[in-house]
Amino acid sequence: MNPVNNKIGQLIAQIRQERGLTQSEFAKKLSTSQSAVNRIERGKQNLSIETLGRISDVLNKQLLNLNSSNEVSLKIEGNTRLKGSIELKSSKNAAVALLAASLLNYGVTRFKAFPRIEEVYRIIEVLESIGVSVKWVNQNDLEIRRPEKLNLSSINVASAKKTRSVLMLIGALMHEYSDFKIPYSGGCKLGARTVAPHLFALEEFGVNIKAATGNYNISVKRKKPNEITLYEAGNTVTNNVLLAAARTDTTIKVHGASGDYMVQDLALFLKKLGVEITGIGTPFLQIKGLGTKIKRNVTYAPTEDPIEAMFFISSAVVTNSKITVKRVPYRWISLELLKLEKMGLKITKSESYKASNEIIDLCDLTIHQHNGSLKALEEKIHPNLYPGINPDNIPYFVLIACVVSGRTLIHDWMFENRAIYYTELTKIGGQIELVDPHRVYVTGPTKFQSAEVICPPALRPASLLLIGMMAGSGISLLRNVYTINRGYEDLSERLNSLGAHITILHEI
């Protein structure tokens, strides 16, 4: 078998599946037979440049640069001025928690408007490997049916190791297994991110976690705690406690919980399963679990992504553009918006309306051109627990600080070493002074330049380069954008709909 044809075929199959197309539907769009598509995807068909071009058009993905790697890169034309409106997608961080929570339900779980992103694909691959049926319906809806018995011995180790979200399987699986293994988790490379908070919280439920070669070995002797204080008010550990409490037949008070958006979404979904939860959005949760097996047919729509909102807001600021960002959960970024307004940015809010889950309030935000009038804040900008500035939004303030006039101190104290990645902006003209692994001084305004850069292995810092390159002069190349694709769906196409000029390069 020709190895190049095989790689091309695998790539085409992957993109076809991401687009929610069957081989038959894909063949019809290509005006060919299903058997021909099958040969192409198995690498048994030589493809002309004309055929590759036709496939690229149907999949809305360019298949270019045939070489020895598997990278996806972006060619970005600078001097971009965005215009129009963009509607937010639902959030990565809520989605992965909801996928873990679906294991609690023996009925049919349906999620509406679910994000089609790499992080979600990895968790789906893990679920499918242990016997869960996962089906995309109507493009972005997801239908999940779990079997009575999961096959944990066949877990997809490679996919599990690519995401830290796999840790939340512990809280879901502890209800039906006394001993099991979870592969070491991965995700963004942001220093040594401890699992100790998970260990301390889950041991209150009788869960013991031990690290072994390549795995976490979990043993369970179930207990019913009445009150828990979290060692750290983290999002993932709070989610794990929610999952652990959901089927524990007692009322549990949790102190020091995260009130952040992904925790709120998970709690709202668990309530649809019958779990009683109060204190959502605060550090104090009270959870009355169900002592019986959960079997309900439920549908839930996760809320739009506040971090994606900040991505598009910062894109408008950095390119000095006027755009409208629709369906923004504005209360989840209220402090971020206040900081921007104090810098001098004009933001117009529409009347509020309900999200599809009928609970969270949304609005449309219009970001106006600033024409170089923004001023640096005198005080440092730093993340905090909700309702402070979301830690995932701090990187966007680094980029915005490149545009404002003056010197800004960014103190990114939550993530080890993430501030180091901000120095990547110097490759496109940013004036970044690294003080220590948590602090940077940013001096603006900046005249961004074109460059060829490999994405850093952290989602938000990687996305900064993309935005800066849109504002820069000339043509830039951002290589190996898997890190960005972990968290954003069809980002290049959506930016292009606003007037950007970004070409996707699949390097085979």
VMD Tcl script that draws the C-alpha trace (Angstrom):
set ca {
  {0.00 0.00 0.00}
  {1.30 3.43 -0.95}
  {2.04 5.18 2.39}
  {1.21 8.65 1.03}
  {-2.14 7.45 -0.31}
  {-2.81 5.81 3.03}
  {-2.14 9.06 4.94}
  {-4.28 11.05 2.50}
  {-7.10 8.54 2.89}
  {-6.95 8.64 6.69}
  {-7.00 12.44 6.63}
  {-10.01 12.55 4.29}
  {-11.88 10.02 6.46}
  {-11.13 12.05 9.60}
  {-12.36 15.33 8.10}
  {-15.44 13.63 6.59}
  {-16.40 12.26 10.01}
  {-15.80 15.65 11.64}
  {-18.23 17.10 9.09}
  {-20.83 14.49 10.10}
  {-20.95 12.93 6.62}
  {-21.43 9.24 5.90}
  {-19.43 7.71 3.04}
  {-22.64 7.61 1.01}
  {-23.41 11.31 1.60}
  {-19.80 12.25 0.85}
  {-19.86 10.22 -2.38}
  {-23.04 11.97 -3.52}
  {-21.47 15.40 -2.98}
  {-18.38 14.28 -4.93}
  {-20.54 12.82 -7.73}
  {-18.89 9.44 -7.34}
  {-19.69 6.04 -5.83}
  {-19.49 4.97 -2.20}
  {-17.09 2.20 -3.21}
  {-14.76 4.84 -4.71}
  {-14.85 6.81 -1.43}
  {-14.11 3.60 0.45}
  {-11.05 2.97 -1.77}
  {-9.84 6.55 -1.28}
  {-10.11 6.36 2.50}
  {-8.30 3.01 2.59}
  {-5.44 4.44 0.54}
  {-6.14 2.24 -2.47}
  {-6.86 5.03 -4.93}
  {-4.36 7.35 -6.64}
  {-5.65 10.91 -6.53}
  {-5.00 13.66 -9.02}
  {-4.54 17.28 -7.98}
  {-7.94 17.97 -9.55}
  {-9.60 15.27 -7.42}
  {-7.88 16.54 -4.27}
  {-9.16 20.01 -5.07}
  {-12.72 18.73 -5.49}
  {-12.50 16.86 -2.17}
  {-11.16 20.01 -0.51}
  {-14.13 21.99 -1.82}
  {-16.69 19.44 -0.57}
  {-15.09 19.17 2.89}
  {-14.34 22.91 3.05}
  {-10.77 22.00 4.04}
  {-7.67 22.45 1.92}
  {-5.49 19.39 1.38}
  {-2.05 20.83 0.65}
  {1.68 20.50 1.26}
  {2.23 16.76 0.89}
  {5.21 15.95 3.07}
  {6.26 13.67 5.92}
  {4.34 15.26 8.81}
  {0.73 15.18 10.00}
  {0.50 18.82 10.98}
  {-2.25 21.29 10.26}
  {-1.01 24.85 9.76}
  {-2.59 28.22 9.03}
  {-1.54 30.83 6.47}
  {-2.74 34.21 7.75}
  {-2.89 37.41 5.73}
  {-2.31 40.45 7.94}
  {-3.73 43.96 8.04}
  {-7.15 42.46 8.75}
  {-10.17 44.57 9.60}
  {-13.07 42.42 10.83}
  {-16.75 43.24 10.40}
  {-20.15 41.64 10.85}
  {-21.37 39.31 13.58}
  {-20.43 35.91 14.99}
  {-22.46 33.52 17.15}
  {-20.71 31.71 19.97}
  {-20.43 27.94 20.22}
  {-20.89 25.98 23.44}
  {-17.85 25.57 25.63}
  {-15.12 22.92 25.56}
  {-14.78 22.81 29.32}
  {-18.49 22.24 29.90}
  {-18.68 19.70 27.08}
  {-15.99 17.37 28.40}
  {-17.56 17.40 31.89}
  {-20.95 16.58 30.41}
  {-19.49 13.67 28.45}
  {-18.09 12.21 31.68}
  {-21.46 12.78 33.37}
  {-23.28 10.88 30.62}
  {-21.81 7.68 32.09}
  {-24.07 8.17 35.13}
  {-27.17 7.77 32.98}
  {-28.40 4.39 31.72}
  {-31.06 6.10 29.65}
  {-30.52 8.09 26.46}
  {-28.55 11.32 26.89}
  {-28.87 13.98 24.22}
  {-26.79 17.14 24.10}
  {-27.84 20.00 21.84}
  {-25.39 22.19 19.89}
  {-22.31 20.34 21.13}
  {-18.86 21.60 20.09}
  {-17.05 19.59 17.40}
  {-13.50 20.11 18.66}
  {-10.45 17.91 19.19}
  {-10.84 17.73 22.97}
  {-14.41 16.46 22.57}
  {-13.32 13.95 19.90}
  {-10.71 12.52 22.27}
  {-13.23 11.96 25.08}
  {-15.71 10.45 22.60}
  {-12.99 8.07 21.43}
  {-12.44 7.05 25.06}
  {-16.16 6.48 25.62}
  {-16.56 4.48 22.42}
  {-13.57 2.32 23.30}
  {-15.28 1.17 26.52}
  {-18.55 0.32 24.78}
  {-20.55 3.57 24.78}
  {-22.57 4.37 21.66}
  {-22.01 8.00 20.60}
  {-23.81 9.36 17.54}
  {-23.78 12.82 15.98}
  {-27.28 13.93 14.95}
  {-28.29 17.04 13.00}
  {-24.67 18.11 12.61}
  {-23.93 19.26 16.20}
  {-26.33 17.34 18.44}
  {-24.99 14.31 20.27}
  {-26.84 11.14 21.31}
  {-25.22 8.88 23.90}
  {-26.29 5.40 24.97}
  {-24.19 3.49 27.46}
  {-24.33 -0.29 27.87}
  {-25.21 -2.01 31.13}
  {-21.59 -3.08 31.49}
  {-18.61 -1.04 30.34}
  {-15.44 -2.66 29.02}
  {-12.80 -0.63 30.84}
  {-9.99 -2.99 29.84}
  {-10.28 -1.78 26.24}
  {-9.97 1.95 27.02}
  {-8.30 3.99 24.28}
  {-5.08 4.89 26.09}
  {-3.70 7.14 23.35}
  {-6.82 9.36 23.31}
  {-7.11 9.40 27.10}
  {-3.55 10.62 27.52}
  {-4.19 13.63 25.31}
  {-6.65 15.28 27.67}
  {-6.69 16.14 31.35}
  {-10.50 15.85 31.25}
  {-10.19 12.07 31.52}
  {-9.74 12.58 35.28}
  {-13.48 13.23 35.57}
  {-14.18 9.63 34.63}
  {-13.14 8.72 38.18}
  {-16.13 10.48 39.76}
  {-18.51 8.85 37.28}
  {-17.08 5.31 37.38}
  {-16.63 4.98 41.15}
  {-20.32 4.13 41.54}
  {-20.10 0.82 39.67}
  {-16.48 -0.37 39.93}
  {-14.38 -1.24 42.96}
  {-11.11 -1.36 41.03}
  {-10.21 0.26 37.70}
  {-7.47 2.15 35.89}
  {-7.39 5.54 34.18}
  {-4.44 6.49 31.93}
  {-2.31 9.45 32.93}
  {-3.95 12.65 31.71}
  {-2.45 15.20 29.34}
  {-3.81 18.39 27.74}
  {-2.10 21.78 27.78}
  {1.50 21.81 28.98}
  {1.28 24.32 31.81}
  {3.79 22.98 34.29}
  {3.17 20.45 37.04}
  {-0.60 20.41 37.57}
  {-1.21 18.30 40.65}
  {-3.95 15.68 41.04}
  {-3.73 15.98 44.85}
  {-7.02 17.98 45.13}
  {-8.83 15.12 43.34}
  {-7.20 12.56 45.61}
  {-8.13 14.42 48.81}
  {-11.71 15.14 47.72}
  {-12.52 11.68 46.37}
  {-11.01 9.87 49.33}
  {-13.94 11.33 51.32}
  {-16.12 9.05 49.16}
  {-13.85 6.04 49.79}
  {-11.84 6.41 46.56}
  {-8.13 5.65 46.70}
  {-5.93 6.82 43.83}
  {-2.40 5.52 43.33}
  {-0.03 6.41 40.52}
  {1.53 3.49 38.66}
  {3.41 3.23 35.37}
  {1.21 4.98 32.81}
  {-1.98 4.78 34.89}
  {-3.85 5.92 37.94}
  {-4.98 2.81 39.81}
  {-8.29 3.46 41.53}
  {-9.82 1.36 44.30}
  {-13.18 2.15 45.89}
  {-14.67 1.36 49.32}
  {-17.70 3.63 49.18}
  {-18.37 6.10 51.96}
  {-21.08 8.72 52.48}
  {-19.51 12.01 53.60}
  {-21.70 14.70 55.08}
  {-19.34 17.63 54.58}
  {-16.26 18.19 52.39}
  {-13.79 21.03 52.17}
  {-11.94 21.11 48.87}
  {-8.14 21.33 49.04}
  {-8.28 23.61 46.00}
  {-11.24 25.40 44.42}
  {-10.54 23.96 40.99}
  {-13.10 23.40 38.24}
  {-12.21 19.79 37.44}
  {-12.03 18.73 41.08}
  {-15.41 20.36 41.80}
  {-16.84 18.51 38.82}
  {-15.40 15.24 40.12}
  {-17.07 15.83 43.49}
  {-20.39 16.58 41.77}
  {-20.12 13.31 39.82}
  {-19.14 11.38 42.94}
  {-22.02 12.87 44.95}
  {-24.62 12.37 42.21}
  {-25.25 8.71 43.07}
  {-24.20 8.78 46.72}
  {-27.33 8.37 48.83}
  {-26.85 11.25 51.24}
  {-26.83 15.05 51.43}
  {-23.32 16.49 51.13}
  {-22.17 20.04 51.83}
  {-19.14 21.13 49.80}
  {-17.04 24.10 50.96}
  {-14.60 25.85 48.66}
  {-16.25 24.72 45.42}
  {-15.66 26.45 42.11}
  {-18.63 28.48 40.89}
  {-17.29 28.78 37.36}
  {-19.28 28.32 34.17}
  {-18.40 24.70 33.40}
  {-19.31 23.67 36.95}
  {-22.64 25.47 36.60}
  {-23.38 23.66 33.34}
  {-22.57 20.27 34.86}
  {-24.71 20.99 37.94}
  {-27.65 22.04 35.76}
  {-27.37 18.79 33.78}
  {-27.21 16.68 36.95}
  {-30.37 18.38 38.17}
  {-32.09 17.14 35.01}
  {-31.00 13.64 36.04}
  {-32.77 14.11 39.36}
  {-29.88 15.17 41.59}
  {-30.82 17.98 43.98}
  {-28.19 20.75 44.03}
  {-28.27 24.18 45.65}
  {-25.63 26.92 45.77}
  {-24.76 26.69 42.07}
  {-22.36 29.49 41.16}
  {-21.16 29.93 44.76}
  {-18.33 28.35 46.81}
  {-20.91 26.44 48.86}
  {-22.73 23.53 47.24}
  {-25.28 21.22 48.80}
  {-25.87 18.00 46.89}
  {-28.51 15.38 47.60}
  {-27.48 12.32 45.62}
  {-29.55 9.47 44.24}
  {-28.95 6.11 45.83}
  {-30.35 4.24 42.84}
  {-29.27 3.71 39.26}
  {-30.18 6.66 37.02}
  {-32.13 5.78 33.89}
  {-33.69 8.83 32.26}
  {-34.03 10.05 28.70}
  {-32.77 13.61 28.97}
  {-31.85 16.45 26.64}
  {-29.57 19.29 27.70}
  {-28.09 22.27 25.86}
  {-24.76 23.49 27.30}
  {-24.29 27.23 27.54}
  {-22.20 29.27 25.12}
  {-18.49 29.64 25.80}
  {-17.41 32.80 27.69}
  {-13.78 32.10 26.79}
  {-14.63 32.03 23.11}
  {-16.41 35.33 23.66}
  {-13.15 36.84 24.91}
  {-11.32 35.39 21.90}
  {-13.57 37.29 19.49}
  {-13.65 40.41 21.66}
  {-9.85 40.52 21.73}
  {-9.76 39.83 17.97}
  {-11.86 42.95 17.45}
  {-9.71 45.04 19.80}
  {-6.37 43.95 18.35}
  {-7.48 44.46 14.73}
  {-9.30 47.73 15.63}
  {-12.56 46.35 14.28}
  {-16.27 46.69 14.94}
  {-18.04 43.34 15.31}
  {-21.03 41.94 17.19}
  {-20.54 38.82 19.29}
  {-23.87 37.05 19.73}
  {-25.17 34.81 22.52}
  {-22.66 35.92 25.15}
  {-23.11 34.67 28.75}
  {-22.14 38.16 29.84}
  {-22.34 37.67 33.59}
  {-19.56 35.07 33.33}
  {-17.22 37.75 31.92}
  {-18.62 40.83 33.64}
  {-15.32 41.83 35.25}
  {-13.44 41.32 31.99}
  {-15.88 43.69 30.26}
  {-15.53 46.27 33.03}
  {-11.72 46.24 32.73}
  {-11.98 46.77 28.97}
  {-14.39 49.66 29.41}
  {-12.00 51.27 31.91}
  {-9.29 51.03 29.25}
  {-11.57 53.12 27.04}
  {-13.23 50.45 24.89}
  {-16.81 51.15 23.86}
  {-19.04 48.09 24.23}
  {-22.77 48.09 23.45}
  {-24.98 45.44 25.09}
  {-28.32 44.26 23.76}
  {-31.27 43.35 25.97}
  {-30.70 40.04 27.74}
  {-32.41 36.79 26.77}
  {-32.26 33.19 27.92}
  {-29.89 30.50 26.69}
  {-31.35 27.31 25.24}
  {-31.27 25.76 28.73}
  {-33.74 28.52 29.81}
  {-31.57 29.40 32.83}
  {-28.43 31.35 31.88}
  {-28.83 34.95 30.65}
  {-27.23 35.91 27.33}
  {-26.84 39.13 25.36}
  {-25.25 40.36 22.14}
  {-22.15 42.54 22.52}
  {-21.02 45.04 19.90}
  {-17.32 45.90 20.14}
  {-16.55 49.29 18.60}
  {-13.38 50.52 16.94}
  {-11.06 52.30 19.34}
  {-8.68 53.87 16.77}
  {-5.71 53.70 19.12}
  {-7.38 55.48 22.05}
  {-7.10 52.69 24.66}
  {-5.00 53.31 27.79}
  {-3.22 50.81 30.04}
  {-4.69 50.20 33.48}
  {-2.58 51.35 36.42}
  {-3.40 48.25 38.46}
  {-2.11 44.78 37.63}
  {-4.41 42.39 35.81}
  {-4.71 38.96 37.41}
  {-7.07 35.97 37.47}
  {-9.19 34.94 40.39}
  {-11.90 32.50 41.36}
  {-15.34 33.19 39.87}
  {-16.60 35.92 39.64}
  {-13.06 37.24 39.17}
  {-11.34 37.34 35.79}
  {-11.42 33.81 34.43}
  {-7.90 32.28 34.34}
  {-8.44 31.28 30.71}
  {-9.15 34.90 29.78}
  {-5.94 36.32 31.24}
  {-3.94 35.49 28.06}
  {-6.26 37.73 26.03}
  {-5.44 40.65 28.29}
  {-1.76 40.09 27.46}
  {-2.59 40.55 23.79}
  {-4.89 43.52 24.42}
  {-2.13 45.11 26.55}
  {0.03 45.04 23.39}
  {-2.48 47.39 21.75}
  {-3.15 49.92 24.52}
  {-0.87 52.84 25.25}
  {1.28 52.31 28.33}
  {2.81 49.53 30.42}
  {0.67 46.75 31.92}
  {1.59 44.18 34.56}
  {-0.06 40.78 34.05}
  {0.18 38.41 37.04}
  {-0.84 34.92 35.87}
  {-0.42 33.23 39.25}
  {-2.65 30.19 38.75}
  {-0.75 28.31 36.05}
  {2.88 27.37 36.41}
  {5.02 28.61 33.50}
  {2.15 29.91 31.33}
  {3.61 33.42 31.42}
  {6.68 32.05 29.67}
  {4.54 31.26 26.61}
  {3.48 34.91 26.39}
  {7.00 35.74 25.25}
  {6.11 33.98 21.97}
  {4.39 37.24 21.06}
  {7.83 38.85 20.70}
  {8.16 36.81 17.46}
  {5.43 38.96 15.92}
  {6.55 42.26 17.45}
  {5.09 42.19 20.96}
  {7.01 44.02 23.69}
  {6.91 41.43 26.47}
  {9.20 41.52 29.51}
  {9.22 38.29 31.52}
  {9.60 39.07 35.23}
  {9.27 35.50 36.51}
  {7.31 32.34 35.51}
  {4.07 34.07 36.55}
  {4.47 37.75 35.66}
  {5.05 39.79 32.52}
  {5.17 43.50 31.72}
  {3.58 44.40 28.38}
  {4.31 47.71 26.67}
  {2.08 49.09 23.94}
  {1.06 50.09 21.43}
  {2.54 47.39 19.20}
  {3.03 47.24 15.46}
  {2.58 43.53 14.83}
  {4.74 41.84 12.20}
  {4.42 38.76 10.03}
  {6.34 35.64 11.01}
  {6.46 31.85 10.77}
  {5.87 30.35 14.22}
  {5.15 26.89 15.64}
  {2.20 26.89 18.05}
  {3.17 26.65 21.72}
  {1.64 23.60 23.48}
  {-0.95 25.63 25.42}
  {-4.37 26.50 23.99}
  {-4.87 30.15 24.94}
  {-1.27 31.36 24.36}
  {-1.40 29.65 20.94}
  {-4.58 31.51 19.99}
  {-2.90 34.84 20.81}
  {-0.47 34.34 17.94}
  {-3.34 33.79 15.52}
  {-5.01 37.06 16.51}
  {-1.75 39.01 16.46}
  {-0.93 37.68 13.00}
  {-4.29 38.94 11.69}
  {-3.29 42.42 12.85}
  {0.28 42.15 11.57}
  {1.74 43.21 8.26}
  {2.26 40.70 5.46}
  {1.59 36.95 5.45}
  {2.27 34.76 8.50}
  {2.39 31.00 8.93}
  {1.22 29.41 12.19}
  {2.33 25.78 12.25}
  {0.88 22.77 14.04}
  {-2.40 24.27 15.27}
  {-3.76 21.10 16.92}
  {-3.45 22.94 20.24}
  {-5.92 25.58 19.01}
  {-8.25 22.99 17.48}
  {-8.52 21.36 20.92}
  {-10.69 24.23 22.10}
  {-12.21 26.06 19.11}
  {-14.54 24.77 16.43}
  {-14.00 25.76 12.78}
  {-12.15 28.83 14.00}
  {-10.50 29.74 10.71}
  {-13.75 29.51 8.76}
  {-15.58 31.60 11.35}
  {-12.88 34.28 11.35}
  {-13.00 34.30 7.55}
  {-16.75 34.95 7.77}
  {-15.81 38.17 9.60}
  {-13.37 39.23 6.90}
  {-10.15 37.46 7.86}
  {-8.02 35.75 5.22}
  {-6.87 32.44 6.67}
  {-5.98 29.35 4.66}
  {-5.87 25.90 6.27}
  {-2.87 23.84 5.21}
  {-3.07 20.09 5.86}
  {0.47 18.79 5.80}
  {0.38 15.06 5.18}
}
mol new
graphics top color blue
foreach p $ca { graphics top sphere $p radius 0.5 }
foreach p [lrange $ca 0 end-1] q [lrange $ca 1 end] { graphics top cylinder $p $q radius 0.2 }
display resetview
